[in-house]
Amino acid sequence: MSDARDEASLWLPLSLLWLSGIALRLTILAVAPVIPAIRSEFGLTATEVGLLGSIAPLLFAAAAMGGALLVARIGVRGALVGGLVIVAAGAALRGLAVDFAWLIAASVVMSAGVAIMQPVMPTTVRHWMPQGTIGLGTATYTNGLLVGEVIPVLVMLPLVMPLMNGSWRGALAVWAIPVALTALFVQRAAPRFPDPFVALRHAPRRWMPDWRHGLVWRLGILFCCVNAIYFAVNAFIPIYLTNEGRPDLISATLTALNFGQIPASLLLLAVARRVERRAWAYIASGLVSLAAVVALAFAVGPLTPLWAGILGFSDAAALILGLTLPPLLCAPEDVARTSAGVFTLSYGGAVAISLVAGALWDATGIAWLAFAPMAACALVLAAITLVLRARRELG
């Protein structure tokens, strides 16, 4: 199997990984630019906005092990296609939302599909890519993931909303189309390498994370910090800038936050092998993220998009490098279940942090306090890196 994989052209698996990476975020980030319109129509509080922004990471935590189970039961390709189909269905259902409860329910379905895909992607990289190209495969699908974050915030307000006659429902539902097409492409064109889980059809297959393994918890904390910063900032930037009297900065700031991740992914495509498992990269990300979060909270003005771009770059660098760790540190049959455990812990923590951020704002009336938990996450990111280094899991 290894020889066949080494001889196969890399363009097809890399293309499929990239498109699947786009689908991981395309529908989720489409909601951020229209949050003010949704809040206005449904009369949402800041805490409810935090809840809406937390649906995706909440489901990433609650349903991540579903991805590991599907890999064990139906194989890598089947689990990936299944996740894509669920994402497309949930995205389409958002276009029928008649109230906030319906919107939440549709978002739950959509996010469950993404949650299934989360642990499937590192397993797919390990399954499709030749030895020595794990970093390339991870950087490729993560680049797609970041492109999927940029596209909706870049075109939602100036292009999609006008095409949908100003309807935020139609503007959300339209993103189901590219996800459904990606599912069809993966189903028809995915490499047909022997699936290690299908080959073990009659043997016991482990899919539950080993919660006694300290690596699951250490990586869970690392990813929690990275994800909490990203999702919370995306959720609160629109209403924070509106509160500060600068709604004109919303589109540029969200675009910069998400577009700023692209240079990080392109840089890591070139240098992934040289910086993977290097502690200094995570420490630098934590400290730069801290500076950017403080600036976003206390220096609202013309430079706000610049600081958002810096935050996007630093946070994305830690995310991409972190995603290489499960395939690098785990046996092939353990990648999905370890990743599922990590995502369960990290996204569960990210949800709690986002809700705390909204509650701090509501309880005190002080808007900038919503950014305090994000600043704390940046510090913890640097600290947990030192623990990983001490255990020789990072160098």
Secondary structure, 3 states (H helix, E strand, C coil): CHHHHHHCCCHHHHHHHHHHHHHHHHHHHCCHHHHHHHHHHHCCCHHHHHHHHHHHHHHHHHHHHHHHHHHHHHCHHHHHHHHHHHHHHHHHHHCCCCCHHHHHHHHHHHHHHHHHHHHHHHHHHHHHCCCCCHHHHHHHHHHHHHHHHHHHHHHHHHHHHHHCCCCHHHHHHCCHHHHHHHHHHHHHHCCCCCCHHHHCCCCCCCCCCCCCCHHHHHHHHHHHHHHHHHHHHHHHHHHHHHHCCCHHHHHHHHHHHHHCHHHHHHHHHHHHHHHCCCHHHHHHHHHHHHHHHHHHHHCCCCCHHHHHHHHHHHHHHHHHHHHCHHHHHCCHHHHHHHHHHHHHHHHHHHHHHHHHHHHHHHHHCCHHHHHHHHHHHHHHHHHHHHHHHHCCCCC
